[in-house]
Amino acid sequence: MRCVGCGSGLGEIDLLNSSCQSCGDILLPDDLATLRREMGIAPDAPPEVENPVIEATPEKVPDSVDCPGCNTPLMGEDLAQWNTGACPYCSHENEGAAAGTTQPEEVIYIPDNLDYDENENDEESSEDFELHPSGFLPELPPDGDTIPMIINVGPMVGQSIDVPVGVPVGRRGLFGLLPDPWYEKHLKRVSGEHFEVFVGENEDERVGITDLGSTNGTYVGGTRISGTEMTVVSTDTDINIGGNIQLCSLDAAKSTLDIAERLASEPHFYVTHNQSGIRVLTYAGVHLGRMTEGDEMERWAAMADLQLRAMGQDDSILAYLSRRHFTVSLGEDGSLSLDVFEGKEEPEVVDEGEGKWKINLRKNSFTIET
């Protein structure tokens, strides 16, 4: 067989390289098949594959039951407690245990992801809860010091909860602190012992937090923390638990016992973004634009963005704020001071009296309270 391009005879080297070695022309599959037949070379056959023989015993999947009351997967010690009487998280009684059986009728739970495009619980919640929506009494925090924190996601946004200090906090404790039914599916991402809050012994020391090896992480200011060292948390920085629950430290006081005196002695004010409802406390003033000087998203704006998406609202309204828009601070006489960046939309300020102002812009508005 000869090459169509140069007429030279083709041999084994040409077949091996699938091209004519004299002129470089590529040999088409049909040409290769013809050349292989003329040379008496059998066509390529697929390799023989032997099925692998698995000699190891498959690892046994641990037993698990989903609680009918709160849908929490129960394994290990939690499952043992369920089999002997009730769910350790919601106290839902196991009727099968009383009847002498250890396995109730299986409840299939499909876990939710982190996408906030859906909102199944869009109703406003009441501040007073006597019973958890699943029908059981919420578990109260353990006795001891607590520190108030602002919940900045979900229907309870802007409200204050008392988080225990110096003890592990996880899914069980947060079930009692966040009784609105909206939080049930999001608390699935919180570990049994997820994080721990610390407060310095001296008044000038700040609030800190450590992650206790949780599965879905603890984030401070958008950065995941790890290790045994305490991460200091300022009042206007967000704490995100497991990706779905975000909090703000309400004060750097060492306990709830002296928070009233601390707040009264230092100039401070609260800022609420009215469209999302997120609320932060600041002592030094706040920049109400989208980006920091370091070109990172302002933490209040990041919290507002998450809350708007979580509640199925229009998160594009934040784009109407400039990257660097205006700062808010309090004067020594308690008056409100605004510093607007050059060329930016001028806010309208409404003094509502008694240390309260409303700041209006085209698509966003803020409430300032002392």
N, C-alpha and C positions, 0 to 999 in steps of 0.2 A: 504494500500500500504506500502511495506517495502523497506528500503534502500538497494540498490544493494551491497553497500560496507560492511555494518555491519549487515544487516538483521533486524535492529530495526524498529519498526513501526513509520511511519511519521505522523505528525499532523499539527495543525495550525501554531505553532511556526516555524516548519521547512519550511512551505510554505511561511511564512512572511519573513524569512531570506534567502530563496532560497538555503538552504543547510541543510544537516542532522546535527542536534545539538548533536548527539551522537559521530559521527566520523569525522564530518567536511567536508564530500564530498559535492561538488557543485551539485545541482540538475539542470539537463538540462531543457530547455524550454518544451520539450515533457513530461518529468516527472512532471513538475509543472502543465502542463495542465491536465494530468491524475489525479494527486492528487486533483486538484481543482474540477474536475468532481465528483470524489468519495465522496468528502466532501460536494457536492451540493453548491459550491460557484461559483457565476457567474464570467466569465472572466472580466478582467479590460476593461473598455470602455473609449475611449478618452473623455476629458472634452468638454462640450458644450461651444462654444465661441460665444458671441454676438457681432455683428458689432457695433463699437462705433458710437455714435451720436455726430457729430460736430455741436455745437451750435454757436461758434464764427464765425464772418464774416472774410473770408480770407483777409489778408492785400493786398492792391492794389499795384501792381508793378509800380514804377514810369515810366512815358513816357520817351522814349529814341529814338534818331535817330542818325545813323552813318553818319557823313559828307562824301559826295561823293568825296571831294577833298583830305582829309587827313585821312579818316576812323576813326576819333576820335569819341567815343561815346559822345553824347551831352545830358545832363540832366539839369533840374533846370533852373538856369539863362542862362546857355549856350544854352539850347534848346530854351528859350524865345528869345534870340538874333538871333538864326538861323531862327526862325519862322517870325521874323520881317525884315530879310534881308540877313544876311551872317554869316558864321562860325566865332566864336570869335578867333579861333586858326590859321586858314589858309586864312581867308577872302574870301573863296569860296562863290559866290553868290547863294542864294536860289531862283531859278527860280519860285518855287511854291509860294513863298511869293509875288512876283510881280504879279502873276496871281490870287492872292486872296485865295490860298489854303495854309494851314499851315503844311501839311505833304508831303514831297517829296516821290518819289519812294524809298522804303526801300532798303538799301544796307546791306547785311549780312556780318558781320566781325567775323572771327574766331580768337581769340587772340592767339598770339605766347607764347610759354613757354620759360624758361631760358636756354634750351639746345642749344648749339652752333654747333650741328652736321651738320646743314644745312646752306648753304650760297647761297642766291639767287642773290646777287649783288656782283660779284667778280671783277668788273672792277675798274681800278684806277680812282680816282676822281681828278678834276682840283682844284687848290687852289682858282681860281676866279669864283664866282658864282653871276650872275646877277638875276637869277630867281630860286626859289625853284623848284625841279623836278616836283612838282604837278602843277606848272604853276602860282604860286603867289609869290609876293615879300616877302622875309623872314622878320619877325619882328625884328627890331633892339633893342638892350638893351636900357632901359630908360636912359635919361640924368643923369649924375652924375659919381661918381667914379666907376672904374672897376679895376679888378685885372687880369693879364694874367694867364691862366692855360693851361697846356698841355693836349690835348685830347689823351688818351692812349688806345683807342679801335676803331676798324673799319677802313675804308679807309682813314680817316683824321688823323690817328695815327701819333704822333710826332709834329703835328701842334699846334699853340697857338691860343686860343680864349680868348676874354675879357669878364669875368663874372662880372655882376653888384655887387657892394658892398653895404650892408646896406638895401637891398630891397629883398622881396621874389622872388625866382627864381623857375620856374616850366616848365611844358611842352611847354607852349607858347613861352617863351624866348629861350629855348634850340632849338626849331624848327628853329629859325633864326640863331643861332650860329652854328648849325650842319646841313647845307643844303644838304649834300650828301644823296641820296635816301636810302642808306643802313640803316640810323639811324631812318627812319620813324617808322618801326614796333617796334623798341626797345624803342622809346620815349613814346610808349603807356603805359609803366610801370611807367612813371614819373607823379606825381600828379600835379594838377593845380598850387599849391603853395607848393613846395617840400622842399626847403632848403634856408638858408640865409647865406651869407659870411660876416664876420666882420674882420676888421683890427684894431689893437691897435692904439691909438692916438700917442704914442711915437714910434720913429724909431726902438727901440729895442724890441717892442712887435710884436708878431707873428700873422699870419693869423689864423682865427678860423672859425668854421662852426657850425650851429645848424640845426637840422631837424625840420620841421614845421608840425609834425604829419602826415607825408606821409604814404600812404598805404604800399608801398614796401620798405621803409626804406632808410636811408643814412648810409654808412659805411665808417669809417676812419681806415685805416690800417687793414681792414678785420673785424673790430668790429662794430656792429650796435650801433649808438648813439641815445640818447633820452633825453628828458627833455629840460629845457630852458637854461642851462649853455652851454657856447661856448666850443667846443672841439678844442684844438690847433692842427694845421696841419703843419708839417714840409715839406720842399720842396720835399723830396724824398718819402713821404708817399702818398699812393693812396686814392682818394676820390671816392667811388662808389655810383652812384645815381640809386636807384631802381633795382640794381642787374646787369644792362646791360651797363651803361655809366660810364666809369672810367676816372678820371682826376687826374692831379698832380699840386699842387700849384707851380707857376713858381718862385715866390719870396715872401719874407716876408715883402716887402715894404708896406707902409700904403696906397699907391695908385699908379696908373700908372704914376703919375706926377714925382715921384722921383726914379722910378725903374732903369733908365739908370745910374744915379749917384750911386745908391746902388750897382748895379752889377759891376760898374767900380772900386769901392773902396774896395771890399772884394774879396779875392781869391775864385774862383769858377770854375766849369767846368760842361759840359753836358756829360751824358753817354747815348748812344743809343745801344740797343741790335738789331743788324742788321737783324736777322732772323724774329723777331716780329715787329720791328719798334718802340717799346715803348722807351720813352725818359724821363730822369729825370735830374734835376739840383741838384748838391750837393756842399756844402761849405767845408765839413770836410773830404771828401773821401768816398769811397764806397767799400763794399765787393762784389765781383763778383763770388760768389758761390751760391748754392741753399738755404742753411740754415743759420740761425743766430746762435750765440753762445748759445742762449736759445732753440735751436732745433725747431725753427719756420721758416716757409718759408720766405725768403727775399722778401720784398714787390716788388722790381723790377721783381723778378722771378715770383711772383704771378700774376702781371700784364701781363708779357710776356706769361704765360700759358693761361690766359683768352683770350688774343688777338690771339694767335695761334689757339685756339679752335674756336674762333668767326669767323675767316677767313678760317676755314677748312684746316689749315696747320698742319704739323706734330709736335705735342707738345712734343713728346718723345725726341726731341733733347736736351731738358733741362737736361735730365738724364745723358748726357755726361759730364756735369759739376759736379765737386765733391761737396759734402755738404759744405765743407770749402775749397775754392780753392785759391783765391788770392785777395788782396786788391789793390786799385788804389788811389793815392793821388798826389798832386802837391807840388814840392819843392818851397822854397822861391824865387828861380830864375825862376820859371815857368816851370821847367823840370818835366817830368812824372816819377813817382816812382811806381814800382810794388813790392809787397811782396808776394811771392808764398809760400803756405804751404808745408811743407816737404813731399816729395813723390808724389806730384801732378803734372799733366801735365804742362810743362813749356810753357807759351804763347809766340807767336811770335809777337814782337812789330814793327810796321812800322811807322816811323816818316814821315808824309806827309807834314810837314812844316806849318808855320803860326798857331801854336798852335793846331794842329790836329794830332791825332795818331789813328792807327787801330790796334786792338789787336786780333790776330787770334788763334783759337784753333781748335780741330779736327772737331767739328760740330757747334760750335758757334763762333761768332765774335762780337766785340764791337767797336764803334767809340767814341773817347774822343775828345771833343772840348772845348776850352777855350773861 
